[in-house]
């Protein structure tokens, strides 16, 4: 773990969101604006359910909820915009470093590849890449930890809890039946 720079927020938690009571961190205003836009979009969708016909209309509760969200988001935007920016932090270094962006891309890739490749190869690929990048250890360590973890996850969820996962290119059902036949549980 690296030692935090003295002029940067040290990452410890406190009661103030973002760690600064009277300053605005990089990206904070942009995030607040995105929340306002999303809230107004949800309000518009809630209005589309039944309009504002009556308090008992199907869209009344969703409209009331999203109206409160929109008003709250507007208040947050106004308050956040009035704060001075923190000058010792940058968005790329302190808030959204490249490793976070990279892992968001990995998760999107995981979601895209899950159906065509299946759970086992997609998860193996994700875990191998993630553990290699984050641990910066040998390939032996990376493969042992990632494939061992994947085996444990697969055994717990697929065999013990019988959670169905996308099979993809691995003939998973045939493996399970093979082991059932070996153990005499072919019934």
Helices and strands as residue ranges (DSSP letters): G 17-19, E 23-24, H 28-50, H 60-82, E 84-85, I 91-95, H 98-117, H 119-135, H 139-154, I 155-160, H 172-182
